[in-house]
Amino acid sequence: MLQERSSWARLYPTAHPFTRPMLRHGAWYPVVSDLGPRVVVVVKERRVAVPRHLLEFRDRRPNRFTVVYRPRGAENPSYGTPGNLGRIYAVCPKCGSRLSVFGEPKDLVCKPCGHRGEVAWWETG
């Protein structure tokens, strides 16, 4: 059961990204309701029920950038477009924007929202 204090959730790194509703790996979503086997989160200003077993929960909104490793050979919907970030990218904890990473930077700055923070290389999404 979801703890009362938990208020943020993300898709487990091992969960299939093409589940319905489609959640993005590495992005954190506010939890607004607990329905037992499903949890309601806010995705793009819409309330969406998601199976609990697909989610990881946190008491507070994370402030570190999540690193996403796309498995080798996995489908990349943005392949061949300017939005293609490659196999490894970071996700801003504040706005959910995806950022290219080169090497293993300790910190990043999100251009869309200005958030500056540590990159959580040990905690992948």
C-alpha positions in Angstrom: 0.0 0.0 0.0 1.2 3.5 -0.8 2.5 5.4 2.3 0.5 8.5 3.1 3.5 10.7 2.8 4.5 9.6 -0.6 3.7 12.2 -3.2 5.8 11.5 -6.3 6.1 8.5 -8.5 8.1 7.4 -11.6 8.1 4.4 -13.8 10.4 1.7 -12.6 13.5 1.5 -14.8 12.6 -2.2 -15.6 9.0 -1.4 -16.6 8.1 -1.5 -20.2 7.8 2.1 -21.4 5.0 1.4 -23.8 2.4 0.6 -21.2 -0.9 2.5 -21.2 -0.8 5.2 -20.1 2.5 6.0 -21.6 4.8 7.3 -18.9 8.3 8.5 -19.7 11.3 6.8 -18.1 13.1 9.1 -15.7 10.2 11.6 -15.3 8.6 12.0 -11.8 4.8 12.5 -11.6 2.8 13.9 -8.6 0.5 11.3 -6.9 -3.0 12.6 -6.3 -4.9 9.5 -5.2 -4.4 5.9 -4.1 -6.8 3.4 -5.5 -5.2 0.2 -4.1 -3.9 -1.7 -7.1 -3.7 1.6 -9.1 -2.4 5.0 -8.3 -3.6 8.3 -9.8 -0.8 10.5 -11.1 -0.8 13.8 -13.0 0.6 13.5 -16.6 0.5 16.6 -18.7 -2.2 18.2 -16.5 -4.4 15.0 -16.7 -5.2 12.6 -14.0 -4.2 9.1 -15.0 -4.6 5.8 -13.1 -1.4 3.6 -13.3 -0.8 0.1 -12.0 1.0 0.4 -8.7 3.5 -2.4 -9.6 5.0 -0.2 -12.4 5.9 2.6 -10.1 8.6 3.7 -7.6 7.5 6.2 -5.0 9.2 9.1 -3.1 8.2 11.3 -0.2 9.4 14.4 -1.9 10.0 15.6 -5.4 13.5 14.6 -6.4 16.0 17.4 -7.2 18.6 15.4 -9.0 18.6 14.6 -12.8 17.7 11.0 -13.6 19.8 9.2 -16.1 18.0 7.1 -18.6 19.7 4.2 -20.4 17.7 3.0 -23.4 18.5 -0.8 -23.8 20.6 -1.6 -26.9 18.3 -2.6 -29.7 15.2 -1.0 -28.0 12.8 1.0 -30.1 13.7 4.7 -30.3 10.6 6.7 -31.4 12.8 9.8 -32.0 15.4 8.1 -34.1 16.3 10.1 -37.2 14.7 13.3 -35.8 16.3 16.4 -34.1 14.8 15.1 -30.9 16.9 12.0 -30.8 19.1 12.2 -27.7 20.8 8.8 -28.2 20.8 5.8 -25.9 21.7 7.7 -22.7 20.1 11.0 -21.6 19.1 12.9 -18.5 15.7 14.0 -17.3 15.1 17.2 -15.4 13.4 16.6 -12.0 11.6 19.9 -12.2 10.0 20.0 -15.6 10.7 16.6 -17.1 12.7 17.9 -20.1 15.2 15.4 -21.6 18.8 16.6 -22.0 21.7 15.2 -23.9 24.6 14.1 -21.8 28.2 13.7 -23.0 30.6 11.9 -20.8 29.5 11.7 -17.1 28.9 15.3 -16.0 28.5 15.8 -12.2 25.9 18.6 -12.7 23.5 19.8 -15.4 21.5 22.9 -16.1 18.1 22.5 -17.7 17.7 25.0 -20.5 13.9 25.0 -20.6 13.3 25.7 -16.8 16.8 26.7 -15.5 17.0 24.0 -12.9 20.6 23.4 -11.9 21.4 20.2 -10.1 23.4 17.0 -9.6 23.2 14.1 -12.0 22.2 10.9 -10.2 24.3 8.4 -12.2 23.7 5.8 -9.5 20.0 6.1 -9.8 18.9 5.4 -13.4 15.5 5.6 -14.9 
